[in-house]
Amino acid sequence: MDGSKGDRAVPKMKTHRGAAKRLRVTGTGKLVRGHAFHSHFTGKKTSKRKRHLRKDAVLHETNARVAKRLLGL
């Protein structure tokens, strides 16, 4: 059918826009996130700590299942 009244297809899932802005998918299908605590109060943090917070982190697999559903994967 072409979307007329008699069509009973399940509607498409919408991507959770908040999750889409915070997560991205790697080539192997893992989800990558940024670190928290890097935006302010950085004067008291060591250079090593701030340098490590700049890098992305792989989302843990216990959270990845829910996050993938939010992203529509």
N, CA, C and O atoms as a Tripos MOL2 file, in Angstrom:
@<TRIPOS>MOLECULE
protein
  292   291    73     0     0
PROTEIN
NO_CHARGES

@<TRIPOS>ATOM
      1 N           0.8320   -1.1850    0.0000 N.3       1 MET1
      2 CA          0.0000    0.0000    0.0000 C.3       1 MET1
      3 C           0.8720    1.2420    0.0000 C.2       1 MET1
      4 O           2.0700    1.1560    0.2660 O.2       1 MET1
      5 N           0.3010    2.3700   -0.2880 N.am      2 ASP2
      6 CA          1.0740    3.5950   -0.4330 C.3       2 ASP2
      7 C           0.8350    4.5840    0.7030 C.2       2 ASP2
      8 O           0.9150    5.7940    0.4900 O.2       2 ASP2
      9 N           0.5390    4.0840    1.9210 N.am      3 GLY3
     10 CA          0.3350    4.9860    3.0460 C.3       3 GLY3
     11 C          -1.0980    5.4680    3.1760 C.2       3 GLY3
     12 O          -1.3540    6.4490    3.8730 O.2       3 GLY3
     13 N          -2.0350    4.8010    2.5230 N.am      4 SER4
     14 CA         -3.4300    5.2230    2.6180 C.3       4 SER4
     15 C          -4.0230    4.7610    3.9460 C.2       4 SER4
     16 O          -3.3140    4.2070    4.7860 O.2       4 SER4
     17 N          -5.3170    4.9870    4.1350 N.am      5 LYS5
     18 CA         -5.9680    4.7190    5.4060 C.3       5 LYS5
     19 C          -5.9080    3.2470    5.8120 C.2       5 LYS5
     20 O          -5.8540    2.9480    7.0050 O.2       5 LYS5
     21 N          -5.9170    2.3380    4.8680 N.am      6 GLY6
     22 CA         -5.9420    0.9250    5.1920 C.3       6 GLY6
     23 C          -4.5920    0.3540    5.5820 C.2       6 GLY6
     24 O          -4.5130   -0.8150    5.9590 O.2       6 GLY6
     25 N          -3.5420    1.1300    5.5050 N.am      7 ASP7
     26 CA         -2.1960    0.6570    5.8110 C.3       7 ASP7
     27 C          -2.0300    0.5080    7.3220 C.2       7 ASP7
     28 O          -2.2900    1.4510    8.0690 O.2       7 ASP7
     29 N          -1.5980   -0.6740    7.7770 N.am      8 ARG8
     30 CA         -1.4410   -0.9370    9.2020 C.3       8 ARG8
     31 C           0.0150   -1.2180    9.5690 C.2       8 ARG8
     32 O           0.2770   -1.9900   10.4910 O.2       8 ARG8
     33 N           0.9500   -0.6140    8.8750 N.am      9 ALA9
     34 CA          2.3570   -0.8500    9.1600 C.3       9 ALA9
     35 C           2.7410   -0.2000   10.4810 C.2       9 ALA9
     36 O           2.1560    0.8030   10.8890 O.2       9 ALA9
     37 N           3.7270   -0.7830   11.1390 N.am     10 VAL10
     38 CA          4.2350   -0.2270   12.3810 C.3      10 VAL10
     39 C           4.9750    1.0660   12.0600 C.2      10 VAL10
     40 O           5.7710    1.0900   11.1210 O.2      10 VAL10
     41 N           4.7390    2.1340   12.8040 N.am     11 PRO11
     42 CA          5.4360    3.3840   12.4970 C.3      11 PRO11
     43 C           6.9300    3.2620   12.7680 C.2      11 PRO11
     44 O           7.3630    2.4440   13.5800 O.2      11 PRO11
     45 N           7.7060    4.0870   12.0780 N.am     12 LYS12
     46 CA          9.1520    4.0730   12.2520 C.3      12 LYS12
     47 C           9.5110    4.6060   13.6330 C.2      12 LYS12
     48 O           8.8300    5.4720   14.1810 O.2      12 LYS12
     49 N          10.5910    4.0690   14.1770 N.am     13 MET13
     50 CA         11.1070    4.5640   15.4420 C.3      13 MET13
     51 C          11.8470    5.8730   15.1970 C.2      13 MET13
     52 O          12.5990    5.9940   14.2300 O.2      13 MET13
     53 N          11.6370    6.8400   16.0590 N.am     14 LYS14
     54 CA         12.3690    8.0940   15.9380 C.3      14 LYS14
     55 C          13.6580    7.9840   16.7370 C.2      14 LYS14
     56 O          13.6880    7.4070   17.8240 O.2      14 LYS14
     57 N          14.7120    8.5450   16.1830 N.am     15 THR15
     58 CA         15.9920    8.5770   16.8740 C.3      15 THR15
     59 C          15.9010    9.5220   18.0570 C.2      15 THR15
     60 O          15.3660   10.6240   17.9390 O.2      15 THR15
     61 N          16.4230    9.0940   19.1960 N.am     16 HIS16
     62 CA         16.4820    9.9480   20.3780 C.3      16 HIS16
     63 C          17.5690   10.9910   20.1290 C.2      16 HIS16
     64 O          18.7570   10.6660   20.1240 O.2      16 HIS16
     65 N          17.1630   12.2400   19.9230 N.am     17 ARG17
     66 CA         18.1060   13.2630   19.4740 C.3      17 ARG17
     67 C          19.1750   13.5720   20.5220 C.2      17 ARG17
     68 O          20.3040   13.9140   20.1710 O.2      17 ARG17
     69 N          18.8270   13.4540   21.7970 N.am     18 GLY18
     70 CA         19.8310   13.6870   22.8360 C.3      18 GLY18
     71 C          20.9310   12.6480   22.7800 C.2      18 GLY18
     72 O          22.1070   12.9770   22.9370 O.2      18 GLY18
     73 N          20.5580   11.3860   22.5570 N.am     19 ALA19
     74 CA         21.5590   10.3200   22.4460 C.3      19 ALA19
     75 C          22.3650   10.4700   21.1660 C.2      19 ALA19
     76 O          23.5650   10.1960   21.1580 O.2      19 ALA19
     77 N          21.7320   10.8960   20.0920 N.am     20 ALA20
     78 CA         22.4240   11.0320   18.8140 C.3      20 ALA20
     79 C          23.4940   12.1210   18.8760 C.2      20 ALA20
     80 O          24.5050   12.0300   18.1800 O.2      20 ALA20
     81 N          23.2870   13.1360   19.6900 N.am     21 LYS21
     82 CA         24.2610   14.2090   19.8100 C.3      21 LYS21
     83 C          25.4340   13.8240   20.7060 C.2      21 LYS21
     84 O          26.4920   14.4490   20.6370 O.2      21 LYS21
     85 N          25.2630   12.8110   21.5370 N.am     22 ARG22
     86 CA         26.2900   12.4520   22.5090 C.3      22 ARG22
     87 C          27.0680   11.2050   22.1390 C.2      22 ARG22
     88 O          28.1770   11.0000   22.6350 O.2      22 ARG22
     89 N          26.5110   10.3700   21.2810 N.am     23 LEU23
     90 CA         27.1390    9.0880   20.9510 C.3      23 LEU23
     91 C          27.3870    8.9840   19.4630 C.2      23 LEU23
     92 O          26.6690    9.5730   18.6550 O.2      23 LEU23
     93 N          28.4270    8.2170   19.1030 N.am     24 ARG24
     94 CA         28.6280    7.8960   17.6970 C.3      24 ARG24
     95 C          29.0560    6.4530   17.5890 C.2      24 ARG24
     96 O          29.5550    5.8700   18.5520 O.2      24 ARG24
     97 N          28.8630    5.8770   16.4220 N.am     25 VAL25
     98 CA         29.1080    4.4630   16.2080 C.3      25 VAL25
     99 C          30.4330    4.2930   15.4760 C.2      25 VAL25
    100 O          30.7060    4.9880   14.4980 O.2      25 VAL25
    101 N          31.2540    3.3610   15.9580 N.am     26 THR26
    102 CA         32.5160    3.0710   15.2990 C.3      26 THR26
    103 C          32.2660    2.1200   14.1310 C.2      26 THR26
    104 O          31.1460    1.6540   13.9230 O.2      26 THR26
    105 N          33.3090    1.8450   13.3830 N.am     27 GLY27
    106 CA         33.1880    0.9340   12.2500 C.3      27 GLY27
    107 C          32.8510   -0.4790   12.6620 C.2      27 GLY27
    108 O          32.2430   -1.2220   11.8910 O.2      27 GLY27
    109 N          33.2390   -0.8630   13.8690 N.am     28 THR28
    110 CA         32.9440   -2.2150   14.3490 C.3      28 THR28
    111 C          31.6240   -2.2940   15.0900 C.2      28 THR28
    112 O          31.2490   -3.3620   15.5730 O.2      28 THR28
    113 N          30.9060   -1.1630   15.1880 N.am     29 GLY29
    114 CA         29.5880   -1.1760   15.8080 C.3      29 GLY29
    115 C          29.5680   -0.7990   17.2780 C.2      29 GLY29
    116 O          28.5110   -0.8270   17.9080 O.2      29 GLY29
    117 N          30.7250   -0.4440   17.8370 N.am     30 LYS30
    118 CA         30.7500   -0.0040   19.2280 C.3      30 LYS30
    119 C          30.2840    1.4460   19.3110 C.2      30 LYS30
    120 O          30.3500    2.1900   18.3320 O.2      30 LYS30
    121 N          29.8130    1.8320   20.4890 N.am     31 LEU31
    122 CA         29.3740    3.2070   20.7050 C.3      31 LEU31
    123 C          30.4510    3.9630   21.4660 C.2      31 LEU31
    124 O          31.0240    3.4430   22.4230 O.2      31 LEU31
    125 N          30.7230    5.1870   21.0390 N.am     32 VAL32
    126 CA         31.7660    6.0100   21.6380 C.3      32 VAL32
    127 C          31.1180    7.2350   22.2550 C.2      32 VAL32
    128 O          30.2090    7.8300   21.6760 O.2      32 VAL32
    129 N          31.5940    7.6060   23.4330 N.am     33 ARG33
    130 CA         31.0660    8.7520   24.1710 C.3      33 ARG33
    131 C          32.2180    9.6500   24.5850 C.2      33 ARG33
    132 O          33.3780    9.2380   24.5760 O.2      33 ARG33
    133 N          31.8850   10.8760   24.9470 N.am     34 GLY34
    134 CA         32.8770   11.7860   25.4820 C.3      34 GLY34
    135 C          32.9130   11.6970   26.9900 C.2      34 GLY34
    136 O          31.9830   11.1810   27.6100 O.2      34 GLY34
    137 N          33.9870   12.2010   27.5830 N.am     35 HIS35
    138 CA         34.1050   12.1950   29.0310 C.3      35 HIS35
    139 C          33.3940   13.4090   29.6350 C.2      35 HIS35
    140 O          33.3160   14.4710   29.0180 O.2      35 HIS35
    141 N          32.8880   13.2290   30.8350 N.am     36 ALA36
    142 CA         32.3030   14.3270   31.5980 C.3      36 ALA36
    143 C          33.3970   15.0250   32.4010 C.2      36 ALA36
    144 O          34.5410   14.5720   32.4180 O.2      36 ALA36
    145 N          33.0500   16.1180   33.0590 N.am     37 PHE37
    146 CA         33.9290   16.8480   33.9820 C.3      37 PHE37
    147 C          35.1130   17.5060   33.2720 C.2      37 PHE37
    148 O          36.1940   17.6190   33.8500 O.2      37 PHE37
    149 N          34.9200   17.9340   32.0430 N.am     38 HIS38
    150 CA         36.0220   18.5860   31.3380 C.3      38 HIS38
    151 C          35.6780   20.0120   30.9130 C.2      38 HIS38
    152 O          36.4960   20.6780   30.2780 O.2      38 HIS38
    153 N          34.4860   20.4880   31.2520 N.am     39 SER39
    154 CA         34.0530   21.7760   30.7260 C.3      39 SER39
    155 C          34.4150   22.9510   31.6260 C.2      39 SER39
    156 O          34.6770   24.0430   31.1220 O.2      39 SER39
    157 N          34.4370   22.7610   32.9270 N.am     40 HIS40
    158 CA         34.7650   23.8800   33.8140 C.3      40 HIS40
    159 C          35.4080   23.3280   35.0790 C.2      40 HIS40
    160 O          35.4880   22.1150   35.2720 O.2      40 HIS40
    161 N          35.8650   24.2330   35.9370 N.am     41 PHE41
    162 CA         36.6620   23.8810   37.1220 C.3      41 PHE41
    163 C          37.9050   23.0970   36.7220 C.2      41 PHE41
    164 O          38.2890   22.1440   37.4000 O.2      41 PHE41
    165 N          38.5300   23.4990   35.6220 N.am     42 THR42
    166 CA         39.6980   22.7710   35.1410 C.3      42 THR42
    167 C          40.9930   23.2710   35.7570 C.2      42 THR42
    168 O          42.0410   22.6570   35.5570 O.2      42 THR42
    169 N          40.9490   24.3700   36.5000 N.am     43 GLY43
    170 CA         42.1620   24.8850   37.1170 C.3      43 GLY43
    171 C          42.7170   23.9640   38.1810 C.2      43 GLY43
    172 O          43.9300   23.8940   38.3750 O.2      43 GLY43
    173 N          41.8320   23.2510   38.8770 N.am     44 LYS44
    174 CA         42.2790   22.3740   39.9580 C.3      44 LYS44
    175 C          42.6120   20.9560   39.4780 C.2      44 LYS44
    176 O          43.1180   20.1410   40.2500 O.2      44 LYS44
    177 N          42.3280   20.6660   38.2070 N.am     45 LYS45
    178 CA         42.6200   19.3330   37.6780 C.3      45 LYS45
    179 C          44.0230   19.3060   37.0900 C.2      45 LYS45
    180 O          44.5060   20.3020   36.5530 O.2      45 LYS45
    181 N          44.6630   18.1560   37.1980 N.am     46 THR46
    182 CA         46.0240   18.0350   36.6730 C.3      46 THR46
    183 C          45.9870   18.0040   35.1510 C.2      46 THR46
    184 O          44.9550   17.7110   34.5470 O.2      46 THR46
    185 N          47.1360   18.3130   34.5380 N.am     47 SER47
    186 CA         47.2360   18.2900   33.0810 C.3      47 SER47
    187 C          46.9770   16.8900   32.5410 C.2      47 SER47
    188 O          46.3490   16.7270   31.4950 O.2      47 SER47
    189 N          47.4540   15.9000   33.2430 N.am     48 LYS48
    190 CA         47.2520   14.5070   32.8170 C.3      48 LYS48
    191 C          45.7650   14.1580   32.8130 C.2      48 LYS48
    192 O          45.2670   13.5170   31.8880 O.2      48 LYS48
    193 N          45.0700   14.5910   33.8580 N.am     49 ARG49
    194 CA         43.6410   14.2940   33.9580 C.3      49 ARG49
    195 C          42.8620   14.9750   32.8440 C.2      49 ARG49
    196 O          41.9820   14.3670   32.2350 O.2      49 ARG49
    197 N          43.1840   16.2490   32.5750 N.am     50 LYS50
    198 CA         42.4850   16.9810   31.5170 C.3      50 LYS50
    199 C          42.8020   16.3830   30.1440 C.2      50 LYS50
    200 O          41.9290   16.3250   29.2780 O.2      50 LYS50
    201 N          44.0270   15.9470   29.9470 N.am     51 ARG51
    202 CA         44.4270   15.3390   28.6740 C.3      51 ARG51
    203 C          43.6640   14.0430   28.4360 C.2      51 ARG51
    204 O          43.2380   13.7740   27.3130 O.2      51 ARG51
    205 N          43.4890   13.2510   29.4610 N.am     52 HIS52
    206 CA         42.7510   11.9980   29.3060 C.3      52 HIS52
    207 C          41.2460   12.2310   29.1250 C.2      52 HIS52
    208 O          40.5700   11.4470   28.4590 O.2      52 HIS52
    209 N          40.7280   13.3040   29.7150 N.am     53 LEU53
    210 CA         39.3080   13.6100   29.5580 C.3      53 LEU53
    211 C          38.9740   14.0910   28.1540 C.2      53 LEU53
    212 O          37.8160   14.0280   27.7400 O.2      53 LEU53
    213 N          39.9770   14.5730   27.4090 N.am     54 ARG54
    214 CA         39.7430   15.0090   26.0280 C.3      54 ARG54
    215 C          39.4210   13.8390   25.1140 C.2      54 ARG54
    216 O          38.7130   14.0050   24.1210 O.2      54 ARG54
    217 N          39.9290   12.6710   25.4340 N.am     55 LYS55
    218 CA         39.7600   11.5200   24.5500 C.3      55 LYS55
    219 C          38.3850   10.8940   24.7380 C.2      55 LYS55
    220 O          37.7700   11.0060   25.7990 O.2      55 LYS55
    221 N          37.9200   10.2330   23.6880 N.am     56 ASP56
    222 CA         36.6350    9.5450   23.7570 C.3      56 ASP56
    223 C          36.7830    8.2190   24.4810 C.2      56 ASP56
    224 O          37.8820    7.6750   24.5890 O.2      56 ASP56
    225 N          35.6760    7.7110   24.9700 N.am     57 ALA57
    226 CA         35.6550    6.4250   25.6590 C.3      57 ALA57
    227 C          34.5980    5.5460   25.0240 C.2      57 ALA57
    228 O          33.5760    6.0410   24.5470 O.2      57 ALA57
    229 N          34.8380    4.2470   25.0150 N.am     58 VAL58
    230 CA         33.8720    3.2880   24.4880 C.3      58 VAL58
    231 C          32.7930    3.0770   25.5490 C.2      58 VAL58
    232 O          33.0930    2.8790   26.7260 O.2      58 VAL58
    233 N          31.5590    3.1200   25.1230 N.am     59 LEU59
    234 CA         30.4380    2.9200   26.0370 C.3      59 LEU59
    235 C          30.4330    1.4720   26.5100 C.2      59 LEU59
    236 O          30.6180    0.5530   25.7120 O.2      59 LEU59
    237 N          30.2250    1.2730   27.7890 N.am     60 HIS60
    238 CA         30.2260   -0.0820   28.3480 C.3      60 HIS60
    239 C          29.0670   -0.8910   27.7770 C.2      60 HIS60
    240 O          28.0010   -0.3530   27.4800 O.2      60 HIS60
    241 N          29.2960   -2.1930   27.6290 N.am     61 GLU61
    242 CA         28.2950   -3.0260   26.9530 C.3      61 GLU61
    243 C          26.9660   -3.1040   27.6960 C.2      61 GLU61
    244 O          25.9310   -3.3690   27.0860 O.2      61 GLU61
    245 N          26.9870   -2.8720   29.0250 N.am     62 THR62
    246 CA         25.7320   -2.9070   29.7730 C.3      62 THR62
    247 C          24.8390   -1.7210   29.4200 C.2      62 THR62
    248 O          23.6150   -1.8170   29.5120 O.2      62 THR62
    249 N          25.4450   -0.6040   29.0170 N.am     63 ASN63
    250 CA         24.6730    0.5600   28.6030 C.3      63 ASN63
    251 C          24.4650    0.6060   27.0980 C.2      63 ASN63
    252 O          23.5610    1.2890   26.6170 O.2      63 ASN63
    253 N          25.2880   -0.1120   26.3520 N.am     64 ALA64
    254 CA         25.2500   -0.0380   24.8900 C.3      64 ALA64
    255 C          23.9460   -0.5920   24.3240 C.2      64 ALA64
    256 O          23.4550   -0.1010   23.3070 O.2      64 ALA64
    257 N          23.3810   -1.6110   24.9710 N.am     65 ARG65
    258 CA         22.1500   -2.2150   24.4470 C.3      65 ARG65
    259 C          21.0050   -1.2090   24.4590 C.2      65 ARG65
    260 O          20.2610   -1.1050   23.4840 O.2      65 ARG65
    261 N          20.8580   -0.4750   25.5470 N.am     66 VAL66
    262 CA         19.7980    0.5330   25.6640 C.3      66 VAL66
    263 C          20.0820    1.6990   24.7120 C.2      66 VAL66
    264 O          19.1770    2.2170   24.0570 O.2      66 VAL66
    265 N          21.3530    2.0980   24.6480 N.am     67 ALA67
    266 CA         21.7200    3.2370   23.7980 C.3      67 ALA67
    267 C          21.4930    2.9340   22.3200 C.2      67 ALA67
    268 O          21.0830    3.8120   21.5610 O.2      67 ALA67
    269 N          21.7560    1.7040   21.9150 N.am     68 LYS68
    270 CA         21.5230    1.3340   20.5160 C.3      68 LYS68
    271 C          20.0380    1.4020   20.1740 C.2      68 LYS68
    272 O          19.6600    1.7720   19.0630 O.2      68 LYS68
    273 N          19.2120    1.0420   21.1370 N.am     69 ARG69
    274 CA         17.7640    1.1350   20.8910 C.3      69 ARG69
    275 C          17.3350    2.5970   20.7650 C.2      69 ARG69
    276 O          16.4650    2.9160   19.9560 O.2      69 ARG69
    277 N          17.9340    3.4870   21.5550 N.am     70 LEU70
    278 CA         17.6200    4.9120   21.4570 C.3      70 LEU70
    279 C          18.0320    5.4820   20.1010 C.2      70 LEU70
    280 O          17.3680    6.3580   19.5480 O.2      70 LEU70
    281 N          19.1480    4.9600   19.5800 N.am     71 LEU71
    282 CA         19.6550    5.4480   18.3010 C.3      71 LEU71
    283 C          18.9730    4.7840   17.1030 C.2      71 LEU71
    284 O          19.1740    5.1940   15.9600 O.2      71 LEU71
    285 N          18.1750    3.7710   17.3730 N.am     72 GLY72
    286 CA         17.4820    3.0790   16.2840 C.3      72 GLY72
    287 C          18.3620    2.0860   15.5450 C.2      72 GLY72
    288 O          18.1410    1.8240   14.3630 O.2      72 GLY72
    289 N          19.3640    1.5260   16.2300 N.am     73 LEU73
    290 CA         20.2610    0.5480   15.6080 C.3      73 LEU73
    291 C          19.8100   -0.8730   15.8510 C.2      73 LEU73
    292 O          20.4580   -1.8140   15.3930 O.2      73 LEU73
@<TRIPOS>BOND
     1     1     2 1
     2     2     3 1
     3     3     4 2
     4     3     5 am
     5     5     6 1
     6     6     7 1
     7     7     8 2
     8     7     9 am
     9     9    10 1
    10    10    11 1
    11    11    12 2
    12    11    13 am
    13    13    14 1
    14    14    15 1
    15    15    16 2
    16    15    17 am
    17    17    18 1
    18    18    19 1
    19    19    20 2
    20    19    21 am
    21    21    22 1
    22    22    23 1
    23    23    24 2
    24    23    25 am
    25    25    26 1
    26    26    27 1
    27    27    28 2
    28    27    29 am
    29    29    30 1
    30    30    31 1
    31    31    32 2
    32    31    33 am
    33    33    34 1
    34    34    35 1
    35    35    36 2
    36    35    37 am
    37    37    38 1
    38    38    39 1
    39    39    40 2
    40    39    41 am
    41    41    42 1
    42    42    43 1
    43    43    44 2
    44    43    45 am
    45    45    46 1
    46    46    47 1
    47    47    48 2
    48    47    49 am
    49    49    50 1
    50    50    51 1
    51    51    52 2
    52    51    53 am
    53    53    54 1
    54    54    55 1
    55    55    56 2
    56    55    57 am
    57    57    58 1
    58    58    59 1
    59    59    60 2
    60    59    61 am
    61    61    62 1
    62    62    63 1
    63    63    64 2
    64    63    65 am
    65    65    66 1
    66    66    67 1
    67    67    68 2
    68    67    69 am
    69    69    70 1
    70    70    71 1
    71    71    72 2
    72    71    73 am
    73    73    74 1
    74    74    75 1
    75    75    76 2
    76    75    77 am
    77    77    78 1
    78    78    79 1
    79    79    80 2
    80    79    81 am
    81    81    82 1
    82    82    83 1
    83    83    84 2
    84    83    85 am
    85    85    86 1
    86    86    87 1
    87    87    88 2
    88    87    89 am
    89    89    90 1
    90    90    91 1
    91    91    92 2
    92    91    93 am
    93    93    94 1
    94    94    95 1
    95    95    96 2
    96    95    97 am
    97    97    98 1
    98    98    99 1
    99    99   100 2
   100    99   101 am
   101   101   102 1
   102   102   103 1
   103   103   104 2
   104   103   105 am
   105   105   106 1
   106   106   107 1
   107   107   108 2
   108   107   109 am
   109   109   110 1
   110   110   111 1
   111   111   112 2
   112   111   113 am
   113   113   114 1
   114   114   115 1
   115   115   116 2
   116   115   117 am
   117   117   118 1
   118   118   119 1
   119   119   120 2
   120   119   121 am
   121   121   122 1
   122   122   123 1
   123   123   124 2
   124   123   125 am
   125   125   126 1
   126   126   127 1
   127   127   128 2
   128   127   129 am
   129   129   130 1
   130   130   131 1
   131   131   132 2
   132   131   133 am
   133   133   134 1
   134   134   135 1
   135   135   136 2
   136   135   137 am
   137   137   138 1
   138   138   139 1
   139   139   140 2
   140   139   141 am
   141   141   142 1
   142   142   143 1
   143   143   144 2
   144   143   145 am
   145   145   146 1
   146   146   147 1
   147   147   148 2
   148   147   149 am
   149   149   150 1
   150   150   151 1
   151   151   152 2
   152   151   153 am
   153   153   154 1
   154   154   155 1
   155   155   156 2
   156   155   157 am
   157   157   158 1
   158   158   159 1
   159   159   160 2
   160   159   161 am
   161   161   162 1
   162   162   163 1
   163   163   164 2
   164   163   165 am
   165   165   166 1
   166   166   167 1
   167   167   168 2
   168   167   169 am
   169   169   170 1
   170   170   171 1
   171   171   172 2
   172   171   173 am
   173   173   174 1
   174   174   175 1
   175   175   176 2
   176   175   177 am
   177   177   178 1
   178   178   179 1
   179   179   180 2
   180   179   181 am
   181   181   182 1
   182   182   183 1
   183   183   184 2
   184   183   185 am
   185   185   186 1
   186   186   187 1
   187   187   188 2
   188   187   189 am
   189   189   190 1
   190   190   191 1
   191   191   192 2
   192   191   193 am
   193   193   194 1
   194   194   195 1
   195   195   196 2
   196   195   197 am
   197   197   198 1
   198   198   199 1
   199   199   200 2
   200   199   201 am
   201   201   202 1
   202   202   203 1
   203   203   204 2
   204   203   205 am
   205   205   206 1
   206   206   207 1
   207   207   208 2
   208   207   209 am
   209   209   210 1
   210   210   211 1
   211   211   212 2
   212   211   213 am
   213   213   214 1
   214   214   215 1
   215   215   216 2
   216   215   217 am
   217   217   218 1
   218   218   219 1
   219   219   220 2
   220   219   221 am
   221   221   222 1
   222   222   223 1
   223   223   224 2
   224   223   225 am
   225   225   226 1
   226   226   227 1
   227   227   228 2
   228   227   229 am
   229   229   230 1
   230   230   231 1
   231   231   232 2
   232   231   233 am
   233   233   234 1
   234   234   235 1
   235   235   236 2
   236   235   237 am
   237   237   238 1
   238   238   239 1
   239   239   240 2
   240   239   241 am
   241   241   242 1
   242   242   243 1
   243   243   244 2
   244   243   245 am
   245   245   246 1
   246   246   247 1
   247   247   248 2
   248   247   249 am
   249   249   250 1
   250   250   251 1
   251   251   252 2
   252   251   253 am
   253   253   254 1
   254   254   255 1
   255   255   256 2
   256   255   257 am
   257   257   258 1
   258   258   259 1
   259   259   260 2
   260   259   261 am
   261   261   262 1
   262   262   263 1
   263   263   264 2
   264   263   265 am
   265   265   266 1
   266   266   267 1
   267   267   268 2
   268   267   269 am
   269   269   270 1
   270   270   271 1
   271   271   272 2
   272   271   273 am
   273   273   274 1
   274   274   275 1
   275   275   276 2
   276   275   277 am
   277   277   278 1
   278   278   279 1
   279   279   280 2
   280   279   281 am
   281   281   282 1
   282   282   283 1
   283   283   284 2
   284   283   285 am
   285   285   286 1
   286   286   287 1
   287   287   288 2
   288   287   289 am
   289   289   290 1
   290   290   291 1
   291   291   292 2
@<TRIPOS>SUBSTRUCTURE
     1 MET1         2 RESIDUE 1 A MET
     2 ASP2         6 RESIDUE 1 A ASP
     3 GLY3        10 RESIDUE 1 A GLY
     4 SER4        14 RESIDUE 1 A SER
     5 LYS5        18 RESIDUE 1 A LYS
     6 GLY6        22 RESIDUE 1 A GLY
     7 ASP7        26 RESIDUE 1 A ASP
     8 ARG8        30 RESIDUE 1 A ARG
     9 ALA9        34 RESIDUE 1 A ALA
    10 VAL10       38 RESIDUE 1 A VAL
    11 PRO11       42 RESIDUE 1 A PRO
    12 LYS12       46 RESIDUE 1 A LYS
    13 MET13       50 RESIDUE 1 A MET
    14 LYS14       54 RESIDUE 1 A LYS
    15 THR15       58 RESIDUE 1 A THR
    16 HIS16       62 RESIDUE 1 A HIS
    17 ARG17       66 RESIDUE 1 A ARG
    18 GLY18       70 RESIDUE 1 A GLY
    19 ALA19       74 RESIDUE 1 A ALA
    20 ALA20       78 RESIDUE 1 A ALA
    21 LYS21       82 RESIDUE 1 A LYS
    22 ARG22       86 RESIDUE 1 A ARG
    23 LEU23       90 RESIDUE 1 A LEU
    24 ARG24       94 RESIDUE 1 A ARG
    25 VAL25       98 RESIDUE 1 A VAL
    26 THR26      102 RESIDUE 1 A THR
    27 GLY27      106 RESIDUE 1 A GLY
    28 THR28      110 RESIDUE 1 A THR
    29 GLY29      114 RESIDUE 1 A GLY
    30 LYS30      118 RESIDUE 1 A LYS
    31 LEU31      122 RESIDUE 1 A LEU
    32 VAL32      126 RESIDUE 1 A VAL
    33 ARG33      130 RESIDUE 1 A ARG
    34 GLY34      134 RESIDUE 1 A GLY
    35 HIS35      138 RESIDUE 1 A HIS
    36 ALA36      142 RESIDUE 1 A ALA
    37 PHE37      146 RESIDUE 1 A PHE
    38 HIS38      150 RESIDUE 1 A HIS
    39 SER39      154 RESIDUE 1 A SER
    40 HIS40      158 RESIDUE 1 A HIS
    41 PHE41      162 RESIDUE 1 A PHE
    42 THR42      166 RESIDUE 1 A THR
    43 GLY43      170 RESIDUE 1 A GLY
    44 LYS44      174 RESIDUE 1 A LYS
    45 LYS45      178 RESIDUE 1 A LYS
    46 THR46      182 RESIDUE 1 A THR
    47 SER47      186 RESIDUE 1 A SER
    48 LYS48      190 RESIDUE 1 A LYS
    49 ARG49      194 RESIDUE 1 A ARG
    50 LYS50      198 RESIDUE 1 A LYS
    51 ARG51      202 RESIDUE 1 A ARG
    52 HIS52      206 RESIDUE 1 A HIS
    53 LEU53      210 RESIDUE 1 A LEU
    54 ARG54      214 RESIDUE 1 A ARG
    55 LYS55      218 RESIDUE 1 A LYS
    56 ASP56      222 RESIDUE 1 A ASP
    57 ALA57      226 RESIDUE 1 A ALA
    58 VAL58      230 RESIDUE 1 A VAL
    59 LEU59      234 RESIDUE 1 A LEU
    60 HIS60      238 RESIDUE 1 A HIS
    61 GLU61      242 RESIDUE 1 A GLU
    62 THR62      246 RESIDUE 1 A THR
    63 ASN63      250 RESIDUE 1 A ASN
    64 ALA64      254 RESIDUE 1 A ALA
    65 ARG65      258 RESIDUE 1 A ARG
    66 VAL66      262 RESIDUE 1 A VAL
    67 ALA67      266 RESIDUE 1 A ALA
    68 LYS68      270 RESIDUE 1 A LYS
    69 ARG69      274 RESIDUE 1 A ARG
    70 LEU70      278 RESIDUE 1 A LEU
    71 LEU71      282 RESIDUE 1 A LEU
    72 GLY72      286 RESIDUE 1 A GLY
    73 LEU73      290 RESIDUE 1 A LEU
